[in-house]
Amino acid sequence: MPSKIYSQKMVQFSVDMTEQEAWALAQFIKRSRWQQYRDNAVDEEDAYNMMDALSAVRDALAKIKFSPR
């Protein structure tokens, strides 16, 4: 969705998953490329927002040692 709809207020959430799921998610984020985001976005701004959001998830996973090389 375009940023006009949402504020820039930060949100925080927690999720429970197995180590296998966490590793698989980290791998998925690592392997995702611009075109995949763009293909699933309404526009380029939406694609960049998706990338930023998953980058934050990737960083959180890395902090708990789920960081594929």
KOLMI-409263 format. One record per residue (C-alpha): residue in three letters; chain; x, y, z. Coordinates in steps of 0.1 Angstrom, whole numbers. Layout:
N
lolum aa=ALA ch=A X=X Y=Y Z=Z
...
***
This chain:
69
lolum aa=MET ch=A X=0 Y=0 Z=0
lolum aa=PRO ch=A X=12 Y=35 Z=-6
lolum aa=SER ch=A X=28 Y=52 Z=23
lolum aa=LYS ch=A X=0 Y=79 Z=23
lolum aa=ILE ch=A X=-23 Y=54 Z=40
lolum aa=TYR ch=A X=2 Y=45 Z=69
lolum aa=SER ch=A X=21 Y=67 Z=93
lolum aa=GLN ch=A X=58 Y=62 Z=99
lolum aa=LYS ch=A X=51 Y=51 Z=134
lolum aa=MET ch=A X=73 Y=21 Z=143
lolum aa=VAL ch=A X=56 Y=-12 Z=153
lolum aa=GLN ch=A X=70 Y=-41 Z=172
lolum aa=PHE ch=A X=57 Y=-77 Z=171
lolum aa=SER ch=A X=69 Y=-111 Z=183
lolum aa=VAL ch=A X=63 Y=-145 Z=167
lolum aa=ASP ch=A X=69 Y=-180 Z=178
lolum aa=MET ch=A X=84 Y=-205 Z=154
lolum aa=THR ch=A X=106 Y=-235 Z=153
lolum aa=GLU ch=A X=144 Y=-232 Z=146
lolum aa=GLN ch=A X=137 Y=-249 Z=113
lolum aa=GLU ch=A X=111 Y=-223 Z=104
lolum aa=ALA ch=A X=134 Y=-195 Z=115
lolum aa=TRP ch=A X=162 Y=-208 Z=93
lolum aa=ALA ch=A X=139 Y=-213 Z=63
lolum aa=LEU ch=A X=126 Y=-178 Z=67
lolum aa=ALA ch=A X=161 Y=-164 Z=69
lolum aa=GLN ch=A X=171 Y=-183 Z=38
lolum aa=PHE ch=A X=140 Y=-171 Z=19
lolum aa=ILE ch=A X=147 Y=-135 Z=28
lolum aa=LYS ch=A X=183 Y=-139 Z=17
lolum aa=ARG ch=A X=173 Y=-154 Z=-17
lolum aa=SER ch=A X=145 Y=-129 Z=-24
lolum aa=ARG ch=A X=154 Y=-104 Z=-51
lolum aa=TRP ch=A X=141 Y=-70 Z=-63
lolum aa=GLN ch=A X=120 Y=-85 Z=-91
lolum aa=GLN ch=A X=101 Y=-108 Z=-67
lolum aa=TYR ch=A X=92 Y=-78 Z=-45
lolum aa=ARG ch=A X=82 Y=-58 Z=-75
lolum aa=ASP ch=A X=61 Y=-86 Z=-90
lolum aa=ASN ch=A X=41 Y=-87 Z=-58
lolum aa=ALA ch=A X=38 Y=-50 Z=-52
lolum aa=VAL ch=A X=13 Y=-24 Z=-63
lolum aa=ASP ch=A X=41 Y=0 Z=-73
lolum aa=GLU ch=A X=78 Y=6 Z=-67
lolum aa=GLU ch=A X=72 Y=23 Z=-34
lolum aa=ASP ch=A X=53 Y=-7 Z=-21
lolum aa=ALA ch=A X=82 Y=-30 Z=-33
lolum aa=TYR ch=A X=107 Y=-8 Z=-14
lolum aa=ASN ch=A X=85 Y=-10 Z=17
lolum aa=MET ch=A X=84 Y=-48 Z=15
lolum aa=MET ch=A X=122 Y=-49 Z=11
lolum aa=ASP ch=A X=127 Y=-26 Z=41
lolum aa=ALA ch=A X=103 Y=-47 Z=63
lolum aa=LEU ch=A X=120 Y=-80 Z=54
lolum aa=SER ch=A X=153 Y=-64 Z=60
lolum aa=ALA ch=A X=142 Y=-56 Z=96
lolum aa=VAL ch=A X=131 Y=-92 Z=100
lolum aa=ARG ch=A X=164 Y=-105 Z=86
lolum aa=ASP ch=A X=183 Y=-83 Z=110
lolum aa=ALA ch=A X=162 Y=-96 Z=140
lolum aa=LEU ch=A X=168 Y=-132 Z=129
lolum aa=ALA ch=A X=206 Y=-125 Z=126
lolum aa=LYS ch=A X=206 Y=-112 Z=162
lolum aa=ILE ch=A X=195 Y=-146 Z=173
lolum aa=LYS ch=A X=220 Y=-164 Z=151
lolum aa=PHE ch=A X=198 Y=-172 Z=121
lolum aa=SER ch=A X=219 Y=-155 Z=95
lolum aa=PRO ch=A X=227 Y=-176 Z=64
lolum aa=ARG ch=A X=258 Y=-168 Z=45
***
